[in-house]
């Protein structure tokens, strides 16, 4: 089953409007004509008008970040329903903290998060959803899951989706890896059959760095 990879930039709260426009102006020529992967920029909410205008007519999509923290699975589920109701493609982030991984609870945590997020979501409605595996211990720490660790987690997630929504949905749903993705490790991660793209943090803040990841 062929799934088109999605390479997404997660800017958190970085950049002013001027910096955001300068990024897009510099970035678009670097990825012009790139059709192998979908490309998306997720700026902070205040930058959305600037980035949407700057990327208009290009091969780069724009998404909105969620800046709420300490969410429960129930809140994530409600947001999924709301996004789908309004035709917004949601990227659902799941992942374990270091203590959970060291305690051997990664599979349990991921299954619980996926099951909670997808309550009441039908197989038909789930089609556009993207899942991002973001091991909390690898976000902003410089630590990166090895391709093997990431693939194992993605298999757990895909199996849980299959259990909840059927084999067809699981085979088609895109699961991204997020957690200290950089140009020098992008190929080894995104090149894995189970990994359908990347959700990129710090390395997405510079046009050349993010373009290098897009061109893994």
N, C-alpha and C positions, 0 to 999 in steps of 0.2 A: 504494500500500500504506500503510495507516494504522498508525503505530506510536505507542503512548501514551507521551508524554514522561515521563521520570523526573527529578525534581529531588532531588538527594541532598546532604546536609550532611556534610562530612568534617571532624570536629572535631580531628583529630590528637590531641595529648595535653592539650588545654585542658579546663577545668572540673573543679570538685569535684562530688561527688554532690549537694550542696545547690544548686549553681549549675545543674547539669544538670536537676534537678527544676523549678527556678524557670523555666528556659528552656521546658521542655515545657508547663508550666502556662500560661505567657504565650503560647506559640506556637499551641497547639491552637485557641483561639478565633479566631485570625487566619486560619486556613485551614479552619475548620469548613465542611463542605459542598462543599469544593473537590474536584471529581471529574475535571476535565479532565486533570490530571497525577497520576502517582504521586509520593508524597513519602516520603523516607526519611532517617533520621538515623543517622549512623555515628559513635558516640562511642568513646572509648578503651575497651579491654576492661574496665577496672575499673568503668566506669559503666554497663555493659550491664544489670545487674539493675535499677538505678534508672530508666533510660530506658525499658526494656521495660515495667516496671510503670506508669510515668507515662503512657505512650502507649497502653496497653491499651484496646482497644475503639474506638480513633479511626481516622481515615483516614491515619495516619502509620505507616509501617513502620520497623523498626529493624534495622540491620546491624552487623556486626563489622568493625573495622579490622584491617588487617595491619600490625604494627609492625616487621617485619623489613626490612632495607635491603640494597642491593647484590645483588639477586636475579638469577640467571641465567634465561634463557628456559626452561631445563629445570626449574628449581624452580617457576617460575610454572605450567608445564604439570602438574607433579605436584599442585600445590595445586588447579588446576582440576578434575582427575580426582577428588581427594578431596572437594572441595565438592559436585560433582555426585552423587557416590556417596551422600552423606548428605543430599541434598535441599536444599542451601544454594545460593542463587542467587549466582553469583560476578560481581563487577565487575572486569574485567581492564583494568588501566591500561597504555597504551602511549604512547610519545612520544620525541621526539628532543631532544638537548641543543643549545645554541646553535651550537657548533662544527660539528655535523653539519648543521644547517640552513644555515649559511653556506657549507658545502662542497657544498651541493646533494644531500645524502645522505638527506633526509627520507623519500622514498619507499622507498629501500632499507632504512632502519632500521625503518620501520613494517611493511613486508612481512616482514622477518626476525623481528620480535617476534611478529607475528600467527601466522606459520607455526610458530614454536617453541612458542608457547602452546597451539596447537590440535592438536599431535601426538597421534594416537590418539583424538581426539574425533569421534564420529560426528555426522552431520547431525541425527539425532534427539536425541542428548544435548545438542547445542549450543543447542537452541531457547531455554532460559531465560537463557542467558549475556548479560550486558551488557558492552559495551566502552566504556572511557572514554579519549578522546584527551586526554592531558595533556602538552603541550609543556613540557619541563623548564625551558626558558628563561622561561616565563610563570608559574611557580609561586612565589608569595611574592615576586615581583620588582616587581609592579605593572604589568608588561608583559602585554598581552593580545593574543592572535592576532586579527587582523582577521577579520570574518566570512568573507571570501574565503579567507584562509589556512586557517582552520578547516575550511571546506567542502571545500577541495582535499584536506586530510588525511583527512577523513571518507570522501571518495570513494575514496581509495587503500585505506583500511582495508576498506571495503565490497566493493571489487573483489577484494581478496585473500581475504576470506571467501567470496565467490562462487566463486573459483577452487578453494578448498579444500573447501567444503561445499555448493556449489550455489547457484543463483540464488534459490531460495525462502528458504533460510536467510538469505542476505545481505539480501533485501528485508525480512525481518521482524526481524532482529537490531537492537537499539537501541545506538546509538553516542552517548555523551554527550561534551560538551566540558568540560574542566576546566583552569583556568588564569586566575586573577584575575577570576572572574565576579563581577559586582557588580550592584546594582539598575539602575544607569544603562546597563549594556551587555547585560543579560540578554535583552531583547527582540530586539536586533539579532543576537544569536548563536543563541538557541533558536528564533527565528522562521524560521531557514533550514531548508529542507526536509530537508537531509542531517543536521541536528543534532537529536537526539532527547532533549534534556534537558541537564542540567548537573551536574557534580560540584563543589560549592562549598566553598571553604576558609574563609578569614578572614571573608567576608561572611555565613557561615552561623552565626556565633557569637552574633549578636543576633537575637532573635525577629522584630522589625519588619523588619530588613534581609533576613533569609532569606524571610520571608513576601512581601516585595515581589518577590523573585526568583521565588518560586513563582507569583506572579500576573502574571508578565511579560506 
